[in-house]
Amino acid sequence: MSTARRRTGSILDTVFVLFLVAALGLGTTIVAVQTIGLASTDPRVVEWPDAMLNTPAVLCAAVAGIAAFLRTYLGDESKDGETA
């Protein structure tokens, strides 16, 4: 595997992990805040995270998905050093 392909794969792996963690964190935050809103019976608290955090969560998940898709075109390096 060439150095450029290895470096590109490393960058895509990093982008994937960062944006996946961000999407999961935002999704967890949405659910947690809505749960607090349900417990406090305040409809504004239930609606706020969906209005403010839904779009960034979806965008982060989309970027992670695109990075994972592009990564499949680079292949993986096997133990022998050949591409799989």
MARZA-433306 format. One record per atom (N, C-alpha, C, O): residue in one letter; z, y, x; atom name; residue number from 1. Coordinates in steps of 0.001 Angstrom, whole numbers, padded with zeros to 6 digits, m for minus. Each point is the difference from the previous one (the first is absolute). Layout:
residues N
(roro "A"; (Z; Y; X); "CA"; NUM)
...
//
This chain:
residues 84
(roro "M"; (000000; m001174; 000852); "N"; 1)
(roro "M"; (000000; 001174; m000852); "CA"; 1)
(roro "M"; (000000; 001233; 000894); "C"; 1)
(roro "M"; (000779; 000085; 000950); "O"; 1)
(roro "S"; (m001631; 000845; m001247); "N"; 2)
(roro "S"; (m000108; 001189; 000845); "CA"; 2)
(roro "S"; (001209; 000911; m000185); "C"; 2)
(roro "S"; (000738; m000096; m000981); "O"; 2)
(roro "T"; (m000563; 000975; 001950); "N"; 3)
(roro "T"; (001129; 000920; m000039); "CA"; 3)
(roro "T"; (m000090; 000936; m001197); "C"; 3)
(roro "T"; (001016; 000299; m000628); "O"; 3)
(roro "A"; (m002220; 000165; 000306); "N"; 4)
(roro "A"; (m000177; 000915; m001131); "CA"; 4)
(roro "A"; (000353; m000695; m001314); "C"; 4)
(roro "A"; (000643; 000595; m000864); "O"; 4)
(roro "R"; (m001058; m001842; 000713); "N"; 5)
(roro "R"; (000317; m000737; m001234); "CA"; 5)
(roro "R"; (001492; m000264; m000096); "C"; 5)
(roro "R"; (000582; 000083; m001082); "O"; 5)
(roro "R"; (000037; m000400; 002210); "N"; 6)
(roro "R"; (001438; m000263; 000008); "CA"; 6)
(roro "R"; (000765; 001271; m000352); "C"; 6)
(roro "R"; (000958; m000040; m000773); "O"; 6)
(roro "R"; (m001383; 001168; 001343); "N"; 7)
(roro "R"; (000669; 001273; m000282); "CA"; 7)
(roro "R"; (m000186; 000410; m001456); "C"; 7)
(roro "R"; (000940; 000465; m000645); "O"; 7)
(roro "T"; (m002152; m000637; 000132); "N"; 8)
(roro "T"; (m000261; 000321; m001405); "CA"; 8)
(roro "T"; (000835; m000885; m000913); "C"; 8)
(roro "T"; (000546; 000470; m000998); "O"; 8)
(roro "G"; (m000447; m001750; 001339); "N"; 9)
(roro "G"; (000830; m000910; m000783); "CA"; 9)
(roro "G"; (001453; 000410; 000014); "C"; 9)
(roro "G"; (000683; m000078; m001021); "O"; 9)
(roro "S"; (m000204; 000515; 002176); "N"; 10)
(roro "S"; (001384; 000448; 000124); "CA"; 10)
(roro "S"; (000248; 001245; m000853); "C"; 10)
(roro "S"; (001032; 000114; m000661); "O"; 10)
(roro "I"; (m001978; 000806; 000683); "N"; 11)
(roro "I"; (000122; 001224; m000811); "CA"; 11)
(roro "I"; (000000; m000350; m001486); "C"; 11)
(roro "I"; (000813; 000522; m000763); "O"; 11)
(roro "L"; (m001723; m001404; 000352); "N"; 12)
(roro "L"; (m000062; m000392; m001409); "CA"; 12)
(roro "L"; (001270; m000737; m000420); "C"; 12)
(roro "L"; (000484; 000188; m001116); "O"; 12)
(roro "D"; (000056; m001018; 001996); "N"; 13)
(roro "D"; (001254; m000688; m000309); "CA"; 13)
(roro "D"; (001134; 001005; m000214); "C"; 13)
(roro "D"; (000799; m000139; m000925); "O"; 13)
(roro "T"; (m000742; 001144; 001787); "N"; 14)
(roro "T"; (001038; 001023; m000115); "CA"; 14)
(roro "T"; (m000163; 000807; m001282); "C"; 14)
(roro "T"; (000978; 000251; m000705); "O"; 14)
(roro "V"; (m002208; 000157; 000400); "N"; 15)
(roro "V"; (m000265; 000747; m001233); "CA"; 15)
(roro "V"; (000390; m000840; m001212); "C"; 15)
(roro "V"; (000623; 000499; m000937); "O"; 15)
(roro "F"; (m000996; m001785; 000963); "N"; 16)
(roro "F"; (000327; m000888; m001108); "CA"; 16)
(roro "F"; (001503; m000073; m000217); "C"; 16)
(roro "F"; (000471; 000167; m001125); "O"; 16)
(roro "V"; (000276; m000410; 002171); "N"; 17)
(roro "V"; (001451; m000157; m000129); "CA"; 17)
(roro "V"; (000651; 001301; m000469); "C"; 17)
(roro "V"; (000849; m000017; m000891); "O"; 17)
(roro "L"; (m001241; 001136; 001482); "N"; 18)
(roro "L"; (000608; 001283; m000384); "CA"; 18)
(roro "L"; (m000251; 000342; m001467); "C"; 18)
(roro "L"; (000917; 000388; m000723); "O"; 18)
(roro "F"; (m002166; m000535; 000297); "N"; 19)
(roro "F"; (m000317; 000359; m001380); "CA"; 19)
(roro "F"; (000536; m001021; m000995); "C"; 19)
(roro "F"; (000324; 000356; m001133); "O"; 19)
(roro "L"; (m000228; m001619; 001538); "N"; 20)
(roro "L"; (000596; m001001; m000878); "CA"; 20)
(roro "L"; (001485; 000278; m000193); "C"; 20)
(roro "L"; (000502; m000067; m001122); "O"; 20)
(roro "V"; (000200; 000377; 002200); "N"; 21)
(roro "V"; (001423; 000333; m000097); "CA"; 21)
(roro "V"; (000196; 001249; m000858); "C"; 21)
(roro "V"; (000931; 000065; m000803); "O"; 21)
(roro "A"; (m001809; 000926; 000973); "N"; 22)
(roro "A"; (000095; 001215; m000814); "CA"; 22)
(roro "A"; (m000223; m000308; m001480); "C"; 22)
(roro "A"; (000736; 000494; m000854); "O"; 22)
(roro "A"; (m001744; m001306; 000549); "N"; 23)
(roro "A"; (m000281; m000346; m001396); "CA"; 23)
(roro "A"; (001162; m000771; m000615); "C"; 23)
(roro "A"; (000404; 000273; m001131); "O"; 23)
(roro "L"; (000131; m001234; 001877); "N"; 24)
(roro "L"; (001136; m000768; m000512); "CA"; 24)
(roro "L"; (001244; 000870; m000162); "C"; 24)
(roro "L"; (000752; m000155; m000962); "O"; 24)
(roro "G"; (m000542; 001062; 001899); "N"; 25)
(roro "G"; (001137; 000914; m000108); "CA"; 25)
(roro "G"; (m000119; 000930; m001196); "C"; 25)
(roro "G"; (000972; 000230; m000720); "O"; 25)
(roro "L"; (m002167; 000302; 000516); "N"; 26)
(roro "L"; (m000204; 000879; m001160); "CA"; 26)
(roro "L"; (000133; m000773; m001309); "C"; 26)
(roro "L"; (000577; 000501; m000965); "O"; 26)
(roro "G"; (m001107; m001708; 000935); "N"; 27)
(roro "G"; (000131; m000821; m001208); "CA"; 27)
(roro "G"; (001448; m000328; m000311); "C"; 27)
(roro "G"; (000420; 000038; m001156); "O"; 27)
(roro "T"; (000333; m000357; 002184); "N"; 28)
(roro "T"; (001426; m000291; m000186); "CA"; 28)
(roro "T"; (000740; 001243; m000477); "C"; 28)
(roro "T"; (000882; m000083; m000856); "O"; 28)
(roro "T"; (m001242; 001226; 001410); "N"; 29)
(roro "T"; (000627; 001257; m000418); "CA"; 29)
(roro "T"; (m000303; 000305; m001466); "C"; 29)
(roro "T"; (000881; 000432; m000744); "O"; 29)
(roro "I"; (m002126; m000659; 000334); "N"; 30)
(roro "I"; (m000375; 000230; m001405); "CA"; 30)
(roro "I"; (000860; m000853; m000919); "C"; 30)
(roro "I"; (000561; 000498; m000976); "O"; 30)
(roro "V"; (m000462; m001778; 001289); "N"; 31)
(roro "V"; (000778; m000906; m000849); "CA"; 31)
(roro "V"; (001482; 000371; 000006); "C"; 31)
(roro "V"; (000645; m000014; m001049); "O"; 31)
(roro "A"; (m000105; 000342; 002215); "N"; 32)
(roro "A"; (001421; 000334; 000087); "CA"; 32)
(roro "A"; (000329; 001263; m000796); "C"; 32)
(roro "A"; (000989; 000033; m000733); "O"; 32)
(roro "V"; (m001811; 001000; 000875); "N"; 33)
(roro "V"; (000270; 001254; m000721); "CA"; 33)
(roro "V"; (m000178; m000202; m001505); "C"; 33)
(roro "V"; (000774; 000545; m000787); "O"; 33)
(roro "Q"; (m001772; m001313; 000379); "N"; 34)
(roro "Q"; (m000173; m000258; m001432); "CA"; 34)
(roro "Q"; (001168; m000819; m000552); "C"; 34)
(roro "Q"; (000409; 000201; m001144); "O"; 34)
(roro "T"; (000127; m001114; 001939); "N"; 35)
(roro "T"; (001172; m000762; m000434); "CA"; 35)
(roro "T"; (001202; 000917; m000184); "C"; 35)
(roro "T"; (000756; m000140; m000962); "O"; 35)
(roro "I"; (m000585; 001077; 001888); "N"; 36)
(roro "I"; (001083; 000970; m000140); "CA"; 36)
(roro "I"; (m000214; 000850; m001256); "C"; 36)
(roro "I"; (000950; 000303; m000721); "O"; 36)
(roro "G"; (m002204; 000078; 000469); "N"; 37)
(roro "G"; (m000296; 000773; m001202); "CA"; 37)
(roro "G"; (000286; m000771; m001275); "C"; 37)
(roro "G"; (000490; 000566; m000978); "O"; 37)
(roro "L"; (m000798; m001862; 000986); "N"; 38)
(roro "L"; (000310; m000820; m001179); "CA"; 38)
(roro "L"; (001505; m000120; m000202); "C"; 38)
(roro "L"; (000492; 000074; m001126); "O"; 38)
(roro "A"; (000229; m000259; 002218); "N"; 39)
(roro "A"; (001457; m000132; m000101); "CA"; 39)
(roro "A"; (000643; 001302; m000473); "C"; 39)
(roro "A"; (000991; m000017; m000731); "O"; 39)
(roro "S"; (m001560; 001141; 001153); "N"; 40)
(roro "S"; (000565; 001294; m000406); "CA"; 40)
(roro "S"; (m000609; 000519; m001305); "C"; 40)
(roro "S"; (000382; 001066; m000482); "O"; 40)
(roro "T"; (m001314; m001807; m000081); "N"; 41)
(roro "T"; (m000726; 000358; m001236); "CA"; 41)
(roro "T"; (m000600; 001408; 000065); "C"; 41)
(roro "T"; (000024; 000749; m000976); "O"; 41)
(roro "D"; (m000556; m000416; 002139); "N"; 42)
(roro "D"; (m000653; 001302; 000187); "CA"; 42)
(roro "D"; (m001502; m000238; 000165); "C"; 42)
(roro "D"; (m000427; m000515; 001033); "O"; 42)
(roro "P"; (m000377; 000879; m002029); "N"; 43)
(roro "P"; (m001440; m000276; 000086); "CA"; 43)
(roro "P"; (m000704; 000763; 001128); "C"; 43)
(roro "P"; (m001023; m000460; 000506); "O"; 43)
(roro "R"; (001553; 001604; m000112); "N"; 44)
(roro "R"; (m000626; 000744; 001102); "CA"; 44)
(roro "R"; (000099; m000763; 001309); "C"; 44)
(roro "R"; (m000919; 000039; 000818); "O"; 44)
(roro "V"; (002033; m000732; m000619); "N"; 45)
(roro "V"; (000184; m000775; 001229); "CA"; 45)
(roro "V"; (m000905; m001230; m000012); "C"; 45)
(roro "V"; (m000435; m000459; 001056); "O"; 45)
(roro "V"; (000151; m000071; m002227); "N"; 46)
(roro "V"; (m000888; m001162; m000106); "CA"; 46)
(roro "V"; (m001446; 000415; 000262); "C"; 46)
(roro "V"; (m000751; m000742; 000634); "O"; 46)
(roro "E"; (000358; 001909; m001112); "N"; 47)
(roro "E"; (m001391; 000454; 000129); "CA"; 47)
(roro "E"; (m000304; 000615; 001363); "C"; 47)
(roro "E"; (m001144; m000058; 000451); "O"; 47)
(roro "W"; (002128; 000640; 000210); "N"; 48)
(roro "W"; (m000248; 000719; 001243); "CA"; 48)
(roro "W"; (m000623; m000844; 001095); "C"; 48)
(roro "W"; (m000996; 000436; 000578); "O"; 48)
(roro "P"; (001517; m001623; m000248); "N"; 49)
(roro "P"; (m000591; m000735; 001128); "CA"; 49)
(roro "P"; (m001429; m000435; m000254); "C"; 49)
(roro "P"; (m000810; m000049; 000927); "O"; 49)
(roro "D"; (000491; m000267; m002174); "N"; 50)
(roro "D"; (m001374; m000393; m000315); "CA"; 50)
(roro "D"; (m000947; 001181; 000212); "C"; 50)
(roro "D"; (m001102; m000171; 000520); "O"; 50)
(roro "A"; (001527; 001354; m000918); "N"; 51)
(roro "A"; (m000852; 001178; 000137); "CA"; 51)
(roro "A"; (m000139; 000445; 001452); "C"; 51)
(roro "A"; (m001059; 000486; 000399); "O"; 51)
(roro "M"; (002119; m000647; 000395); "N"; 52)
(roro "M"; (m000016; 000528; 001361); "CA"; 52)
(roro "M"; (m000334; m001027; 001082); "C"; 52)
(roro "M"; (m000593; 000363; 001015); "O"; 52)
(roro "L"; (000952; m001619; m001200); "N"; 53)
(roro "L"; (m000120; m000993; 001064); "CA"; 53)
(roro "L"; (m001079; m001049; m000232); "C"; 53)
(roro "L"; (m000335; m000746; 000919); "O"; 53)
(roro "N"; (m000212; 000674; m002121); "N"; 54)
(roro "N"; (m000976; m001040; m000300); "CA"; 54)
(roro "N"; (m001278; 000163; 000816); "C"; 54)
(roro "N"; (m000473; m000967; 000598); "O"; 54)
(roro "T"; (m000086; 002153; m000562); "N"; 55)
(roro "T"; (m001247; 000222; 000740); "CA"; 55)
(roro "T"; (000160; m000254; 001497); "C"; 55)
(roro "T"; (m000846; m000681; 000579); "O"; 55)
(roro "P"; (001892; 001197; 000079); "N"; 56)
(roro "P"; (000158; m000337; 001418); "CA"; 56)
(roro "P"; (000189; m001498; 000241); "C"; 56)
(roro "P"; (m000490; m000524; 001000); "O"; 56)
(roro "A"; (001185; m000167; m001890); "N"; 57)
(roro "A"; (000201; m001445; 000167); "CA"; 57)
(roro "A"; (m001323; m000746; m000108); "C"; 57)
(roro "A"; (m000267; m000911; 000784); "O"; 57)
(roro "V"; (m000549; 001288; m001737); "N"; 58)
(roro "V"; (m001302; m000648; m000179); "CA"; 58)
(roro "V"; (m000917; 000303; 001183); "C"; 58)
(roro "V"; (m000722; m000884; 000461); "O"; 58)
(roro "L"; (000742; 002112; 000032); "N"; 59)
(roro "L"; (m000827; 000354; 001160); "CA"; 59)
(roro "L"; (000435; m000766; 001246); "C"; 59)
(roro "L"; (m000848; m000463; 000764); "O"; 59)
(roro "C"; (002144; 000323; m000550); "N"; 60)
(roro "C"; (000484; m000769; 001149); "CA"; 60)
(roro "C"; (m000417; m001463; m000108); "C"; 60)
(roro "C"; (m000400; m000608; 000993); "O"; 60)
(roro "A"; (000492; 000045; m002191); "N"; 61)
(roro "A"; (m000411; m001384; m000198); "CA"; 61)
(roro "A"; (m001503; m000158; 000218); "C"; 61)
(roro "A"; (m000444; m001011; 000544); "O"; 61)
(roro "A"; (m000340; 002000; m000965); "N"; 62)
(roro "A"; (m001454; m000058; 000192); "CA"; 62)
(roro "A"; (m000359; 000052; 001482); "C"; 62)
(roro "A"; (m000857; m000757; 000455); "O"; 62)
(roro "V"; (001502; 001639; 000297); "N"; 63)
(roro "V"; (m000276; 000097; 001440); "CA"; 63)
(roro "V"; (000391; m001301; 000697); "C"; 63)
(roro "V"; (m000724; m000471; 000877); "O"; 63)
(roro "A"; (001864; m000115; m001258); "N"; 64)
(roro "A"; (000415; m001278; 000586); "CA"; 64)
(roro "A"; (m001014; m001095; m000323); "C"; 64)
(roro "A"; (m000321; m000823; 000858); "O"; 64)
(roro "G"; (m000173; 000811; m002062); "N"; 65)
(roro "G"; (m000997; m000991; m000389); "CA"; 65)
(roro "G"; (m001305; 000158; 000753); "C"; 65)
(roro "G"; (m000601; m000992; 000411); "O"; 65)
(roro "I"; (000157; 002218; m000225); "N"; 66)
(roro "I"; (m001234; 000252; 000751); "CA"; 66)
(roro "I"; (000175; m000388; 001461); "C"; 66)
(roro "I"; (m000909; m000573; 000601); "O"; 66)
(roro "A"; (002062; 000877; m000026); "N"; 67)
(roro "A"; (000263; m000381; 001395); "CA"; 67)
(roro "A"; (m000005; m001515; 000152); "C"; 67)
(roro "A"; (m000542; m000523; 000974); "O"; 67)
(roro "A"; (001138; m000184; m001925); "N"; 68)
(roro "A"; (000015; m001467; 000059); "CA"; 68)
(roro "A"; (m001414; m000551; m000156); "C"; 68)
(roro "A"; (m000366; m000962; 000675); "O"; 68)
(roro "F"; (m000419; 001552; m001545); "N"; 69)
(roro "F"; (m001377; m000441; m000199); "CA"; 69)
(roro "F"; (m000825; 000203; 001266); "C"; 69)
(roro "F"; (m000736; m000896; 000412); "O"; 69)
(roro "L"; (000855; 002063; 000203); "N"; 70)
(roro "L"; (m000747; 000267; 001230); "CA"; 70)
(roro "L"; (000465; m000905; 001142); "C"; 70)
(roro "L"; (m000798; m000385; 000855); "O"; 70)
(roro "R"; (002073; 000050; m000843); "N"; 71)
(roro "R"; (000541; m000853; 001059); "CA"; 71)
(roro "R"; (m000622; m001394; m000030); "C"; 71)
(roro "R"; (m000134; m000636; 001045); "O"; 71)
(roro "T"; (m000245; 000158; m002220); "N"; 72)
(roro "T"; (m000593; m001338; m000093); "CA"; 72)
(roro "T"; (m001325; m000074; 000732); "C"; 72)
(roro "T"; (m000398; m001091; 000410); "O"; 72)
(roro "Y"; (m000300; 002195; m000227); "N"; 73)
(roro "Y"; (m001276; 000000; 000699); "CA"; 73)
(roro "Y"; (000150; m000090; 001515); "C"; 73)
(roro "Y"; (m000967; m000305; 000698); "O"; 73)
(roro "L"; (002146; 000563; m000192); "N"; 74)
(roro "L"; (000209; m000053; 001444); "CA"; 74)
(roro "L"; (000339; m001405; 000478); "C"; 74)
(roro "L"; (m000193; m000312; 001175); "O"; 74)
(roro "G"; (000690; m000532; m002053); "N"; 75)
(roro "G"; (000394; m001347; 000392); "CA"; 75)
(roro "G"; (001337; 000018; 000701); "C"; 75)
(roro "G"; (000530; 001060; 000333); "O"; 75)
(roro "D"; (000014; m002250; m000112); "N"; 76)
(roro "D"; (001270; m000147; 000701); "CA"; 76)
(roro "D"; (m000218; m000717; 001297); "C"; 76)
(roro "D"; (m000903; m000828; 000119); "O"; 76)
(roro "E"; (001721; 001137; 000848); "N"; 77)
(roro "E"; (m000104; m000653; 001301); "CA"; 77)
(roro "E"; (000819; m001284; m000039); "C"; 77)
(roro "E"; (001190; 000033; m000310); "O"; 77)
(roro "S"; (m001823; m001167; 000624); "N"; 78)
(roro "S"; (000721; m001277; 000020); "CA"; 78)
(roro "S"; (000728; m000152; 001321); "C"; 78)
(roro "S"; (m000082; 000876; 000861); "O"; 78)
(roro "K"; (000795; m001983; m000691); "N"; 79)
(roro "K"; (000760; m000232; 001226); "CA"; 79)
(roro "K"; (m000901; m000153; 001205); "C"; 79)
(roro "K"; (000409; 000309; 001119); "O"; 79)
(roro "D"; (m001631; m000782; m001324); "N"; 80)
(roro "D"; (m000962; m000189; 001100); "CA"; 80)
(roro "D"; (m000668; 001306; 000400); "C"; 80)
(roro "D"; (m000737; 000037; 000986); "O"; 80)
(roro "G"; (000977; 001026; m001724); "N"; 81)
(roro "G"; (m000634; 001275; 000317); "CA"; 81)
(roro "G"; (m001334; 000186; m000702); "C"; 81)
(roro "G"; (m000666; 001016; 000198); "O"; 81)
(roro "E"; (000265; m001992; m001021); "N"; 82)
(roro "E"; (m001251; 000115; m000731); "CA"; 82)
(roro "E"; (000286; 000532; m001385); "C"; 82)
(roro "E"; (001116; m000132; m000502); "O"; 82)
(roro "T"; (m002124; 000737; m000125); "N"; 83)
(roro "T"; (000189; 000494; m001354); "CA"; 83)
(roro "T"; (m000090; m001153; m000963); "C"; 83)
(roro "T"; (m000784; m000931; 000186); "O"; 83)
(roro "A"; (001598; 001003; m001219); "N"; 84)
(roro "A"; (000020; m001075; m001007); "CA"; 84)
(roro "A"; (m001020; 000247; m001069); "C"; 84)
(roro "A"; (m000127; m000797; m000930); "O"; 84)
//
